[in-house]
């Protein structure tokens, strides 16, 4: 199993975990950044302190800096399983998820109140994408 596949598997194991803004553990709940951090940790990657943010945020700087701190490399198409993607659900909101099988998206869904795996919303443009470095 590749590192990317392990990441998708780790994220899939978190499906059903409650959504909680700024949540960082499976027992109490996670948000989208918490989901990424937990999945990476379960793959053996160290995760630095995570940034605080609001649900509505126009500033990409912190998210882009976090990708660099996590030692992720930019991904190119086709994205494939286990790619971390940054989406824009609305003009003032960004959201992270991990690609699963058959173009699904594993993400902390605030509206449903839990981590889900479902088809990626086509209306949410992908702003950036990253993979775990191979080394």
C-alpha positions in Angstrom: 0.0 0.0 0.0 1.4 3.4 -0.9 1.7 6.3 1.6 -1.2 8.0 -0.2 -3.4 4.9 0.0 -2.6 4.6 3.7 -3.6 8.3 4.2 -7.0 7.6 2.5 -7.4 4.5 4.6 -6.6 6.4 7.8 -9.1 9.1 6.8 -11.8 6.5 6.0 -11.3 5.0 9.4 -12.5 8.3 10.8 -15.8 8.3 9.0 -18.6 8.9 11.5 -16.4 10.9 14.0 -18.4 13.9 15.1 -17.7 17.4 13.6 -16.3 19.9 16.0 -14.9 23.3 15.1 -11.2 23.2 16.1 -11.6 19.6 17.1 -8.4 17.5 17.0 -9.3 14.1 18.4 -11.6 11.3 17.2 -13.3 11.0 20.6 -14.4 14.6 20.9 -14.7 15.5 17.2 -12.7 17.0 14.4 -13.0 19.8 11.8 -11.4 19.6 8.3 -7.9 20.5 9.5 -8.2 18.1 12.5 -9.2 15.3 10.1 -6.1 15.9 7.9 -3.9 16.0 11.0 -5.3 12.8 12.5 -5.0 10.9 9.3 -1.4 12.1 8.8 -0.5 11.1 12.4 -2.0 7.7 11.9 0.3 7.3 8.9 3.3 8.1 11.2 3.8 11.7 10.1 4.5 14.4 12.8 2.1 17.3 12.8 3.0 20.8 14.0 0.7 22.9 16.1 -2.4 23.7 13.9 -3.5 27.2 13.2 -6.7 28.7 14.6 -9.2 30.1 12.1 -12.9 30.9 11.7 -15.4 29.1 9.5 -15.5 32.0 7.1 -12.0 33.0 6.1 -10.6 34.6 3.0 -7.0 34.3 4.0 -5.3 31.3 2.4 -1.9 32.1 3.9 -2.3 29.9 7.0 -3.5 26.9 5.1 -0.8 27.1 2.5 1.8 27.6 5.2 0.4 24.5 7.0 0.9 22.4 3.9 4.5 23.4 3.8 5.0 22.7 7.5 3.5 19.2 7.0 6.1 18.6 4.3 3.5 17.9 1.6 4.3 18.2 -2.1 2.0 19.8 -4.6 -0.1 17.3 -6.5 -1.0 17.4 -10.2 -3.8 15.8 -12.1 -4.9 13.1 -12.0 -5.2 13.5 -8.2 -5.7 9.9 -7.3 -6.5 8.3 -3.9 -5.0 9.9 -0.8 -4.6 13.4 -2.2 -5.3 16.3 0.2 -7.4 18.9 -1.6 -8.3 22.4 -0.7 -11.7 23.4 -1.9 -13.7 26.6 -2.0 -17.4 25.9 -1.0 -18.1 29.7 -1.1 -16.4 33.0 -1.7 -15.3 33.4 1.9 -14.8 29.7 2.9 -12.1 27.1 2.3 -12.4 23.4 3.2 -9.9 20.5 3.2 -10.5 16.9 2.4 -8.8 13.7 1.3 -9.7 11.9 -1.9 -10.9 8.3 -1.6 -11.9 5.6 -4.1 -13.9 6.5 -7.2 -13.4 10.3 -6.8 -15.0 10.4 -3.4 -14.1 13.0 -0.8 -13.5 12.1 2.9 -14.1 15.3 4.9 -15.5 16.7 8.1 -19.0 17.9 7.1 -20.3 20.6 9.4 -23.8 20.4 8.0 -24.1 16.7 8.6 -22.2 17.0 11.9 -19.6 14.2 11.2 -16.8 12.9 9.0 -18.3 11.5 5.8 -17.1 9.9 2.5 -19.2 11.0 -0.4 -18.9 12.2 -4.0 -16.9 15.4 -4.1 -19.3 18.4 -4.7 -18.6 19.4 -8.4 -19.5 23.0 -7.6 -16.7 23.3 -5.1 -13.6 24.3 -7.1 -10.2 22.7 -6.1 -7.9 25.6 -5.1 -4.8 23.4 -4.3 -3.8 19.8 -3.8 -1.0 18.0 -2.1 0.4 14.5 -1.6 2.5 13.0 1.2 6.2 13.1 0.0 7.4 9.7 -1.2 10.6 9.8 0.8 
